[in-house]
Amino acid sequence: MKSAPESKLFSTNKTLKIRGRLLDLSTPAVMGVLNVTPDSFYDGGRYDNDDALLMQVEKMLEEGATFIDVGAYSSRPGAKDIPPQEELKRAVRAINLALKRFPEAIISIDTFRSDVARAAIQEGASLINDISAGELDARMFRTVADLDVPYVAMHMRGNPGTMNTLTSYQNLLKEITDYFHQKIHTLHLEGIKDIIIDPGFGFAKTIQQNFALLNDLDYLKILGKPIMVGLSRKATIWKTLGVSPETALNGTTVLNTIALLKGISIVRVHDVKEAVETIKLILAMKVKHGQ
């Protein structure tokens, strides 16, 4: 499929308002993953003590992460559901620790629950990353509007427990594009302008569908919003290569490179250094060729 023309209906957003300042996304940014869950598919349980958590935050910031994405609810397929109180406890602990040591860090809260999102922002987080784009909590959009923070809306069907059974599409790219058109319209009606879209690799999509979506990723630029992708160490990579999440870094870098060449604004990763280096090389190539 050919790349989509620039949309005349949606203004292209190259900045985000973070704590009253404008963050420029004309150069791609890196979001470092900080899972504080015991059962995440790759790094579950690694940061359950304060020292390990702070060392990881420091490492990601030193390596060039613009955002630290705190996730306190495991969204891997088949993960155990936990009550909001447990998610909130985990998230607040991580945010408090990180910001006490690194007060200038930009913290994202990865949650689909509006109460957790609100508490996290009140504790100092700066943006909300919602895997359900409001589908799993009807109060989320109103909460984002009240808090006046940037919002990542991801495409998913069902929930982490059911999404693997909801992979039937008539036209994957069209349905995802229509989904985001509707979400962006609704968010704008709520007064929310700082919107990032995430096509949701691995969420209610087969491996084949993930590759098809990556191939046509630049089409989503028609929506006029920054695009974030999360491909890091996912099953699409390690199952295709016959390896494991622990040995899927090389494959991650390859797919991130493709996504960056297609014009995404944020890459969400477990391995910040490699992602930052990838961005630097792509920018150098574009400068050399006058792009």
C-alpha positions as CSV (number, residue, x, y, z in Angstrom):
1,M,0.0,0.0,0.0
2,K,1.3,3.5,-0.8
3,S,2.0,6.0,1.8
4,A,-1.0,8.1,2.7
5,P,-1.1,11.8,1.8
6,E,-0.9,14.3,4.6
7,S,-4.3,14.8,6.2
8,K,-6.0,18.1,5.7
9,L,-8.5,17.3,8.4
10,F,-6.1,16.9,11.3
11,S,-3.3,19.3,12.2
12,T,0.1,17.6,12.6
13,N,1.3,17.8,16.2
14,K,5.1,18.0,16.6
15,T,5.1,19.0,20.2
16,L,3.7,17.9,23.6
17,K,3.0,20.1,26.5
18,I,4.8,18.7,29.5
19,R,4.7,20.5,32.8
20,G,4.0,23.8,31.0
21,R,6.9,23.3,28.6
22,L,6.8,22.2,25.0
23,L,8.6,19.0,24.2
24,D,9.7,18.8,20.5
25,L,9.0,15.5,18.8
26,S,10.4,16.5,15.4
27,T,13.3,14.3,16.4
28,P,12.1,10.8,17.6
29,A,12.2,10.2,21.3
30,V,12.7,7.1,23.4
31,M,10.4,5.8,26.1
32,G,12.1,3.4,28.5
33,V,9.9,0.7,29.9
34,L,9.9,0.3,33.7
35,N,7.7,-2.6,34.7
36,V,7.1,-3.0,38.4
37,T,5.1,-6.2,38.1
38,P,6.2,-9.7,39.0
39,D,4.9,-11.3,35.8
40,S,5.8,-9.1,32.8
41,F,6.9,-11.2,29.8
42,Y,10.5,-9.9,29.9
43,D,11.4,-8.0,33.0
44,G,8.9,-9.1,35.5
45,G,10.2,-9.0,39.1
46,R,13.5,-7.3,38.3
47,Y,12.7,-4.0,40.0
48,D,10.9,-5.1,43.1
49,N,13.5,-3.5,45.4
50,D,14.3,0.1,45.6
51,D,18.0,-0.1,44.6
52,A,17.3,-2.1,41.4
53,L,14.5,0.2,40.4
54,L,16.6,3.4,40.9
55,M,19.6,1.9,39.1
56,Q,17.4,1.1,36.1
57,V,15.9,4.5,36.0
58,E,19.3,6.1,36.2
59,K,20.6,3.8,33.4
60,M,17.7,4.7,31.1
61,L,18.0,8.4,31.7
62,E,21.8,8.4,31.2
63,E,21.4,6.4,28.0
64,G,19.0,9.0,26.6
65,A,15.4,8.1,27.5
66,T,13.0,11.1,27.2
67,F,10.3,9.3,29.0
68,I,10.2,6.5,31.7
69,D,7.0,4.5,31.4
70,V,5.9,3.0,34.7
71,G,3.7,-0.1,34.3
72,A,2.2,-1.7,37.4
73,Y,-0.3,-4.0,35.6
74,S,1.0,-6.8,33.4
75,S,-0.8,-6.7,30.0
76,R,0.9,-9.7,28.5
77,P,-1.6,-12.3,27.1
78,G,-3.0,-14.4,29.9
79,A,-1.5,-12.3,32.7
80,K,-3.3,-12.4,36.1
81,D,-5.7,-9.6,36.8
82,I,-4.9,-7.6,39.9
83,P,-7.2,-5.2,41.8
84,P,-6.8,-1.4,41.3
85,Q,-5.4,-1.0,44.8
86,E,-2.5,-3.3,44.1
87,E,-1.7,-1.6,40.8
88,L,-1.9,1.8,42.5
89,K,0.4,0.8,45.3
90,R,3.1,-0.5,42.9
91,A,2.8,2.6,40.6
92,V,3.0,5.2,43.3
93,R,6.0,3.5,44.9
94,A,7.9,3.6,41.6
95,I,6.9,7.1,40.7
96,N,7.8,8.5,44.2
97,L,11.2,6.7,44.2
98,A,12.1,7.8,40.7
99,L,11.1,11.5,41.1
100,K,12.7,11.8,44.5
101,R,16.1,10.8,43.0
102,F,15.5,12.3,39.5
103,P,13.0,15.2,39.9
104,E,13.4,16.3,36.2
105,A,12.5,12.8,34.8
106,I,9.3,12.7,32.6
107,I,7.3,9.8,34.0
108,S,4.5,8.2,32.0
109,I,1.9,6.0,33.7
110,D,1.0,2.9,31.8
111,T,-2.6,2.1,32.9
112,F,-6.1,1.7,31.6
113,R,-7.7,2.6,34.9
114,S,-8.6,6.3,35.4
115,D,-8.2,6.2,39.2
116,V,-4.7,4.9,38.9
117,A,-3.9,7.5,36.2
118,R,-5.2,10.3,38.3
119,A,-3.2,9.2,41.4
120,A,-0.1,8.8,39.3
121,I,-0.3,12.3,37.8
122,Q,-1.0,13.7,41.3
123,E,2.2,12.0,42.4
124,G,4.2,13.7,39.6
125,A,3.8,11.6,36.5
126,S,3.4,13.7,33.3
127,L,1.5,11.7,30.8
128,I,-0.9,8.7,30.5
129,N,-0.3,5.6,28.4
130,D,-3.6,3.7,28.0
131,I,-3.5,0.3,26.2
132,S,-7.3,0.4,25.8
133,A,-7.8,4.0,24.6
134,G,-10.6,4.4,27.1
135,E,-12.4,1.2,26.2
136,L,-11.8,-0.4,29.6
137,D,-12.7,2.6,31.7
138,A,-15.4,5.0,30.5
139,R,-14.0,7.7,32.9
140,M,-10.6,7.8,31.3
141,F,-11.1,10.5,28.7
142,R,-12.8,12.9,31.2
143,T,-9.9,12.2,33.7
144,V,-7.3,13.0,31.0
145,A,-9.1,16.2,30.2
146,D,-9.3,17.2,33.9
147,L,-5.6,16.6,34.4
148,D,-4.6,18.3,31.2
149,V,-1.8,15.9,30.3
150,P,-0.7,14.2,27.1
151,Y,-2.4,10.9,26.3
152,V,-1.3,7.8,24.5
153,A,-4.2,6.0,22.9
154,M,-3.4,2.4,21.8
155,H,-5.4,0.1,19.6
156,M,-6.5,-3.1,21.2
157,R,-9.6,-5.3,21.2
158,G,-11.0,-6.9,24.4
159,N,-8.6,-7.0,27.3
160,P,-5.3,-8.8,27.9
161,G,-7.1,-12.0,28.8
162,T,-9.2,-12.1,25.7
163,M,-7.3,-10.1,23.0
164,N,-5.7,-13.2,21.4
165,T,-9.1,-14.5,20.4
166,L,-10.1,-11.2,18.7
167,T,-7.8,-11.1,15.7
168,S,-10.3,-11.3,12.9
169,Y,-10.3,-8.2,10.6
170,Q,-11.9,-7.5,7.3
171,N,-9.2,-4.8,6.6
172,L,-6.7,-4.4,9.4
173,L,-5.3,-1.1,8.4
174,K,-8.6,0.5,7.6
175,E,-10.2,-0.7,10.8
176,I,-7.3,0.6,12.9
177,T,-7.4,4.0,11.1
178,D,-11.1,4.3,11.6
179,Y,-10.7,3.4,15.2
180,F,-8.2,6.2,15.7
181,H,-10.3,8.7,13.7
182,Q,-13.2,8.1,16.2
183,K,-10.9,8.2,19.2
184,I,-9.2,11.4,18.2
185,H,-12.6,13.0,17.4
186,T,-13.9,12.1,20.9
187,L,-10.8,13.2,22.6
188,H,-10.9,16.6,20.8
189,L,-14.5,17.0,21.9
190,E,-13.3,16.5,25.5
191,G,-10.7,19.3,24.9
192,I,-7.7,16.9,24.8
193,K,-5.2,18.1,22.2
194,D,-1.9,16.3,23.1
195,I,-2.7,12.9,21.7
196,I,-0.2,10.2,20.7
197,I,-1.4,7.0,18.9
198,D,0.0,3.6,19.3
199,P,-1.1,0.9,16.8
200,G,-0.7,-1.8,19.5
201,F,1.7,-4.4,18.1
202,G,0.9,-7.7,19.7
203,F,-2.5,-6.6,21.0
204,A,-5.3,-8.5,19.3
205,K,-3.1,-9.1,16.3
206,T,-1.4,-12.2,15.0
207,I,2.3,-12.3,14.0
208,Q,1.4,-12.0,10.4
209,Q,-0.9,-9.0,11.1
210,N,1.9,-7.3,13.1
211,F,4.2,-7.5,10.1
212,A,1.5,-6.3,7.7
213,L,0.8,-3.3,10.1
214,L,4.5,-2.5,10.3
215,N,4.8,-2.6,6.5
216,D,2.0,0.0,6.2
217,L,2.8,2.0,9.4
218,D,3.4,5.2,7.5
219,Y,-0.2,5.3,6.4
220,L,-1.2,6.2,9.9
221,K,0.4,9.6,9.5
222,I,-2.9,10.5,7.8
223,L,-4.2,10.9,11.4
224,G,-1.9,13.9,12.0
225,K,-0.8,12.7,15.4
226,P,2.6,11.5,16.7
227,I,2.9,7.7,16.5
228,M,4.4,5.6,19.2
229,V,5.4,1.9,18.7
230,G,6.2,-0.8,21.2
231,L,7.9,-3.7,19.5
232,S,10.5,-4.3,22.1
233,R,11.3,-8.1,22.6
234,K,7.8,-9.1,21.6
235,A,6.7,-12.5,20.5
236,T,6.4,-11.3,16.9
237,I,10.2,-11.1,17.0
238,W,11.3,-14.0,19.1
239,K,8.8,-16.5,17.7
240,T,9.7,-15.6,14.1
241,L,13.4,-16.0,14.9
242,G,13.0,-19.1,17.1
243,V,14.8,-17.4,20.0
244,S,13.5,-16.0,23.3
245,P,12.6,-12.5,24.7
246,E,16.0,-12.5,26.4
247,T,17.8,-12.9,23.0
248,A,15.4,-10.7,20.9
249,L,17.4,-7.4,21.1
250,N,18.8,-7.6,17.6
251,G,15.4,-8.3,16.1
252,T,14.0,-5.5,18.2
253,T,16.5,-3.1,16.7
254,V,15.7,-4.2,13.2
255,L,12.0,-3.6,13.5
256,N,12.5,-0.4,15.4
257,T,14.6,0.8,12.5
258,I,11.8,0.1,10.0
259,A,9.3,1.9,12.2
260,L,11.5,4.9,12.6
261,L,12.1,5.1,8.8
262,K,8.4,5.2,8.4
263,G,8.1,8.3,10.5
264,I,7.2,7.4,14.0
265,S,7.8,9.9,16.9
266,I,8.3,7.7,19.9
267,V,9.8,4.2,20.3
268,R,9.0,2.4,23.5
269,V,11.8,0.0,24.5
270,H,13.4,-2.1,27.2
271,D,16.8,-1.2,25.9
272,V,17.3,2.5,25.6
273,K,21.0,2.7,24.5
274,E,20.3,0.7,21.4
275,A,17.2,2.7,20.5
276,V,19.0,6.0,20.9
277,E,21.9,4.8,18.7
278,T,19.4,3.7,16.0
279,I,17.8,7.1,16.0
280,K,21.2,8.8,15.7
281,L,22.2,6.7,12.7
282,I,18.9,7.3,10.9
283,L,19.2,11.0,11.5
284,A,22.7,11.0,10.2
285,M,21.6,9.3,7.1
286,K,18.8,11.7,6.5
287,V,21.1,14.7,7.0
288,K,23.6,13.2,4.6
289,H,20.9,12.8,1.9
290,G,19.3,16.2,2.6
291,Q,16.0,14.8,3.9
